[in-house]
Amino acid sequence: MAKHTDKDIGEGIGRAAGGAAGKDEGAASVGPVVLASHLASGALPQLSEMEYVLTVATNAFHRWMVRCMTAAGHPGMTPLDVLVMHGVMHKEREKTLSDLCVVLNVEDTHLVNYSLKKLEGMGLLTTGKRGKEKTARVTAEGMKTCERYHQIRENLLVESVCDLGVDAAELAKAARLLRAVSGQYDQAARSATNL
């Protein structure tokens, strides 16, 4: 397997993004940037390229959430804790454990339940019951925390993304595509379970 320099990879990324490096007709093509070439050897190598981007983006997003929440005054949270916190805060309405699992697409309810207990222990949520279903509601401290997180996010993340000149319509289009593709991964996971 040929080794590529950082320059080769940068030129390949530039071509994929339509950047200045992509205009150099003499540069050798490096193909899609993937984590596992054996998975990109099939009919749709671009899917492997997207999977690699999702892996890198997911790890960056998780790191961001944890550090932003730490800056907002609550260190020690996991990415799932932060997602659960924002999910409960959404529209400031009581949520059930099953609501949160569905919205976050988490099969293991005990993981979300553990986050609810942890957030309740931090004074950010209160939990209760609706019939047999566990519920959660954000506290005043939880609301303040989410507002601090929001302000930090606006100042550090949203502002810098806007500075990139990213088209909001393109972001929305990418989100729609990822939602559609995530459904295909869920269906494939169900099929794989039956093999």
NORMO-V996666 format. One record per backbone hydrogen bond with DSSP energy under -1.0 kcal/mol. CO is the residue of the C=O (numbers start at 0). NH is the residue of the N-H. If there is no record, write none. Layout:
co = (CO,CO)
nh = (NH,NH)
This chain:
co = (4,5,6,7,8,9,10,11,12,13,19,20,22,23,35,43,44,45,46,47,48,49,50,51,52,53,54,55,56,57,58,59,60,61,62,63,64,65,66,67,68,69,77,78,79,80,81,82,83,84,85,88,89,94,95,96,97,98,99,100,106,107,108,109,110,111,112,113,114,115,116,117,118,119,123,125,127,129,132,133,134,135,136,138,139,140,141,142,143,144,145,146,147,148,149,150,151,152,152,153,156,157,158,160,161,166,167,168,169,170,171,172,173,174,175,176,177,178,179,180,181,182,183,184,185,186,187,188,190,191)
nh = (8,9,10,11,12,13,14,15,16,18,22,23,24,26,38,46,48,49,50,51,52,53,54,55,56,57,58,59,60,61,62,63,64,65,66,67,68,69,70,71,73,72,81,82,83,84,85,86,87,88,89,91,92,135,99,100,101,102,103,105,108,110,112,113,114,115,116,117,118,119,120,121,123,122,138,136,134,132,129,96,127,94,125,142,143,144,145,146,147,148,149,150,151,152,153,154,155,156,157,158,160,161,162,165,164,170,171,172,173,174,175,176,177,178,179,180,181,182,183,184,185,186,187,188,189,190,191,192,193,194)
